């Protein structure tokens, strides 16, 4: 559709140029001296500028044409498994629409499991937008490379099965290879992909691939977990809870709470496990904790306990 609109605009422009040129020629034949010459000069300048603009965007037009008319020689598999949607194959034209339809038919889907060596950059970007708009978790298995990484980077929680190939390379272009690869794959870098690995991958030609070590991708924050899907879901929740516990325990208030009122502490921990952030200062924890309903209950109980002659804790 975009290519058709561009072609229509070009036809209208050409019709206007021809009409303006003929009008100037007719005016010159009628004896008008300076005006027609100036008009023709401006037409020539405009044509040169348009030609330069078309040449500078020829890669985009080629990609649009290739995306629109090249038949997909690779098939893909798509099915829903409980609250997950599983995609296996190339990111060919129509994949995003197919997944969007499945999401509409199954509103409870939370995770996209993907196995793909890549495909169209346009399709990868479209699917990434869809994943982000639905706040889907993305789990890669076996391989997720090239434009597939755009999809993985858009995931709310990102995980990969052990041994999965996470790869990147230069985007395929007509002239200078990798000419716009850095900007095309910038969302991958912004999602935490190791910077040194990203720079190396941009040196890999489009017919080759640079694979990153999964442990390094996890350390950098690009992956939240390495494991199989069922394990990943449990482990992510477990990791969040452990992280919250480690941060909460740095505050004297919560150490007292854990020691003397463990049941209240567990309720506070349940609430914080989805909210706590890395590096939160103990003062901030205390401030947030005082606003927690479970802790407010503890405070009221503590005051009553002290009034009734109990030990009380502060």
Secondary structure, 3 states (H helix, E strand, C coil): CHHHHHHHHHHHHHHHHHHHHHHHHHHHHCCCCHHHHHHHHHHHHHHHHHHHHHHHCHHHHHHHHHHHHCCCCCCEEEEEECCEEEEEECECCCHHHHHHHHHHHCCCCCEEEEEECCECHHHHHHHHHHHHHCCCEEEEEEEEECCHHHHHHCCCCEEECCCCEEEECCCCCCCCCCCCHHHHCHHHHHCCCCHHHHHHHCCCCCCCCEEECHHHHHHCCCCCEECCHHHHHHHHHHHHHHHHHHHHCCCHHHHHHHHHCHHHHHHHHHHHCCCCCCCCCHHHHHHHHCCCHHHHHHHHHHHHHHHCCCCCCC
